[in-house]
Amino acid sequence: MNGKVVIFSAPSGSGKSTLVNYLMQQGLSFGFSVSATSRPPRGEEKDGVEYFFFTPEEFRAKIEADEFVEYEEVYPGRYYGTLKSQVEEQLRVQNVLFDVDVVGGCNLKKYFGVNALFIFVQAPSVEELRKRLEGRGDTSPEEIEKRLAKAAYEMTFAQYADRIIVNDNLEKAKLELLRIVNNFLSL
């Protein structure tokens, strides 16, 4: 394993995807981890590109064979996870970036230890999170309440991260992120 691992986790609406996309454009030799799932492909999704697609039975067999770094059953029969073989192969040639939920982030950090940097992106407040979710214009009030309740739960995991970036100013957050990641990669 030559490369290093950077793990991103955050509540919905915190700006994580924007920061992850920014980091991917900085020429830091990152590959994006491709997760496995037991859900069927949607639209134009291709196996091995967006996800590795398995049936629930195949996924459970891989769990039994200890083939995952981390996995979670998000809904009954609907699994998501990270294959050990895929990540280890990627790490031979590049650093790997993960964009995962908080439980997955904790599990990945535990697995990779000092070779991993776990970054938690946080909105400045629950009120700001509400504003951002409402501002998207594509989320029902019920869904917003559900996401805010989940965000409150997810924020309790920030304590397990190596670094917390409060995204109250996007440009400042980008610079802080780049500094933190560059420092980690130069160790």
Order of alpha helices (4+ residues) and beta strands (2+ residues): beta-alpha-beta-beta-beta-alpha-beta-beta-alpha-beta-alpha-beta-alpha-alpha-beta-alpha
